[in-house]
Amino acid sequence: MSPKVSIIILNWNSVDDTLACLKTIDAIEYPALHVVVVDNASTDVSADRIRAEFPKIPLLQNARNLGYAEGNNVAIRLALKQGMDYILIVNPDVRLPPESIAAYVRLMEADSSISALNPIQLTGDGMVMDEFFRREMFDYNNQPTPQLPTEVETHWDVRTLFGAALFISCKTLEKVGLFDPLFFAYWEEVDLCRRIKLHGGRLVVTSAAPIVHLRSYKAKGRDPFRAFLRLKGMQLYSLKDPKTPLSRQAWTTLVELVRNIVRLPANDFGWRRLDYIRTLAWVVIHLPEIWGHREMDRVGKAYL
């Protein structure tokens, strides 16, 4: 009997991408596949169109936008209750090849030490590795960039994974816990990966069945809320570092934010003074909650 796999797509005003993603999933060759779409209180016609074009796929509708972290958690909790063996969290702007699920299951079943994996991410033409993915997974892990397609399936141990196509065992989630909802969006998958490694897990990138990641959000230009979430997520990730006492890290973080407010630094994400002010206020307000989440992370089974 094939292990049961749940694919989770979180939709928020991205119905065209979600429908295109579902069409690639419809062509996947795997017998024990369950697909669910979570709609994060979209303000467009997402729900109606998804139901019309894919009436057999369960659609969970959140009453409000819970963000990437808790929005996915809603469906992950359901998958765990249904006795799934693996979960693939996939962004709407990802396109999956037909052999993807079978390939990822085969690798995880062959090596039980692997807790989660990313397939290689390709750009829209399906020929070139995504530059951001290449830097993070190969350059920063001191690994040579492979030539694509690889002659034989292989995998590489890495320090973290991306959430755009995150394939993870349910045993790992039951041990470590789910995404930390404090992040809302951005950095939550990096936080989860750090917790997986904290509890003895292993993360890999596989050359099997690469996916296409369109990064559709880039076409929308700068969004102030997204900019704030990126900065806040980065600071929250530092504050949750289990190797550093919270008091010391909090002081470092607050001093750095104040310094950046006084003298705005150059950065790759276009952060502005208001982004630093908002992040500073958020950190100060949420410090007690951050402390509690650090404790939950240490114990495991967090946010279940």
N, C-alpha and C positions, 0 to 999 in steps of 0.2 A: 504494500500500500504506500502510495506517495505521501510524503510529509505535506501537511496543509499549510498553504501560504495565503496571507492576506495582503493585498495591495491597497494602500491608503492614499487617496489624493485629496489634498486640502484646497478647496476653491474659495477665492475671495475676489469677486468681480473679474474673473479671468476665464469666462465660460468658453471662449473660442479655443484657448490653449487647453483647457480641461477636456473638451470634446475631442480635440486632435489627439491628446494623450490617450483617451479612452479607446480611440480607434486603433492605436497601436497595441494596446492591451488586449483588444478583441481578437488580435491575430496571434496571441501568445499560445504556444504549444505546451500546455501543462495541465494534467488532469484534475488536480486538487487545488484549484485557484479560486479565491474569493476576492471580490473587488468591492470597495466601498468608497463613496465620495462624501466628504464632509464640507458642507457649505457654511462659511463663517459669517453669516448674516450679510450676504451680498446685497448691494443696493441696485443691482441690475436684474436682468431676467434669467440669471444663471439657473435657478432651481427649475423653472418651467422648461427651459431648453434641454437640460440634462435629463429630466424625466421623459421628455418627448422622444429624445434620440436613443436613450438607454433605459427603457422602462424597467428592465429586470435588475438593474444595479441599485443596491440600497443607497439612499441619499439621506444622510443625517444633517439636519438643519439646526445650527446653533442659534439661540435667540439673540445673541450679540456676538460681536467679533472677539473671539478668545485669543487671537494671535496664533502664530505658528505652533508654539509649544503646547498650550492647552487645547487648541483646536485639533491637533493630531492626537493628543492624549485621549480625547473622547473616543476616537475610533480604536486606538491601541487597547484601551480597557475592554472594549467590546470584543476585540480579537482574542484577547487572553481568556475571557469568559467562554468564548466559543471553542477553545482548545486548539488554537492555531499553533503551528510549530515555528513558523518564520513570518516576519512582517517586512514588506518593502514599502518604505515611505518615499513617495515620489512627487516632485513638483509638477504642476500642470504644464510647464514648458519643457518637460522631458519627453523624449520619444524612445520607447523600449523596443528592442528587436525580438522576434518571435521566440528565439531560443533562450532568452534572458533568464527566466525563472528556473528552468531546468538546469542551466549552467551554474547559477548561484547555489541552488540546493545541492547539487553534486559536490561542489567544493566544500560547503559547510558540513555535509554528511560525512565526507571523507576525512575531515580533520576537526574533531570536536573542540580543539583548543581555540578555534576561530570564533569570536563572539559576534563580529559584525564586519561587513565589507562594503566597499564602493566598487562599482565597475568603472573603468576608464571613461571619462567624459570627453566627448567630441564636440566640435563646433557645428554650426547649422548645416554645413555641407557634408557632415559625416565622415570627413577624411582626415581632419587635423585635430590633435588633442587641444582641448580648451587650455588657454595659457594660464589662467588662474589655477586650474586643477594641476597642470604640469608643475608649476612652481611649488605649490604646497605639498604635493604627494611625492615628487621626485627630487627636485632641487633641495628642498628643506629637509629631506630625509637622506641626503647624500647618496641618492640612487641615480644612475644614468637613465635618461629618458629612453624608453624602448621605441624601436621602430615599429610602426603599425602598418598592417596587422602583424601581430607576433606569430612566429612560426609554430610555437607550441603554447598551450595555456600555461600561464605562470602567475604567481602572485607575490606581492611585496609587503612586508610589515611596515606600518606607518604609525605616526604618533597621534593622528586624528583622522576623522572622516568628515565628508560634507553631507548635508541633509537632503540635497536634491534627489538623490537615489540611494537611500540608506537601507541596506538589507541586513536584518538583525534577528538573532534567534530569540524566541520568546522566553527561553530559560534565562538568557542574559537579562532581559527586561524584568522578569520576576525576581531576580537576584538584586539587581542594581536599582531599578526603578525607571520612571519615565522622564520626559522632558521637564525641566524646572520651569513652571509657569511664570516665575519672576522675570524671565528674559522676554516674554511676549513674542519677540521675533529677533533673530540674529544672535549667534553665539550659543544658542541652546544645544545644538548638536555637538559643538565642540566641548561644552560642559558635560554632556552625557558621555562622550567618548573618554574624557578624563576620568569620570567616575567608573567607567568600564575597566579602564586600566588600573585604577585604584583598587578594584576588587579582583584583580588578577586576570582580566580578560585580554583578548588579543584582537587587533584591528589590522585588516589587510586591504589592499587594492588588487583586484583581479583583472587580468587581460581578457578574460572570457566575456563575450557579449557586451562590448562597449555600448554606451547609450549616447544619444544626442541631447545636449543641454543648450537650449536656445538663449537663455538669459534674457527673457522678454522684458524684464523690468528696466533694462538699460535704455530701451526705446522711449520710456516715459519721462526721462530726464530726472533732475534732482527733485526729491520730495522731502520737505523739512522733517516730517514725522519719521520717515525712514532713516534720515541722517541721524536724528536723535537716537533712534533705536540701535543703530550700529554702534554709536559711541557709548551709550548706556550699557549695551551688551558686553562690549570690550571691558569696561570698568567692572561690571558685575562678575565677569569671568575671573578677573584678577582678585577681586574681593573674596571669591569662593575658593581660592587656591588652598588646598588642604595642607600644604607644606609651610604656609606662612600664618602666624597668628593674626586673627582678624584685626586686633587693635593696631598692630604695626602696618598691615596692608591698608587699613582705613585711613590712617594718618598720611601714608604715602599718596594714596589716591586723592584725598582732599587737597593736599598741598599742590599736587600736579594740576588738578582742575582749576584751582584758584590762579596758579601761575599762568595757565593757558587762557584764562579769562582776561587777565591783566595784559598779557602779550600773546596775541593770537598766533599760533604756530602754523607753518605750512603743513598741509596734509593731503593725502591722496583722495579723501572722501569729501572734500569741500566743507568740512565742519566750520561753522561760524560761531561767533561769541555766544549767541543765544543757545546753541547746542550744548556748549560747555556749562552755561548757567543752568539749563534745565537738568542736565545730568548731575550736577552738583546738588541741586535741590532734591532730586530723586534719591540719590545715595544717602543723604542725611536723613530723609524721612524713612527709608527702608532698612537702615542698618540693623535694627533688632530682628527684622524678618530674615535678613541675610544670614545673621548668626544662627537662627533656627534651621535654615535650609542647609547650612554647612554641617550641622549635626545630623540631619536626616541623610545627607549624602554619605557621611561616614558610616552610618549603620547599614544603609542599603534599603531596598524596597521603598524608595522615596517616591512620593506623588502618585502612588498607585490608587 
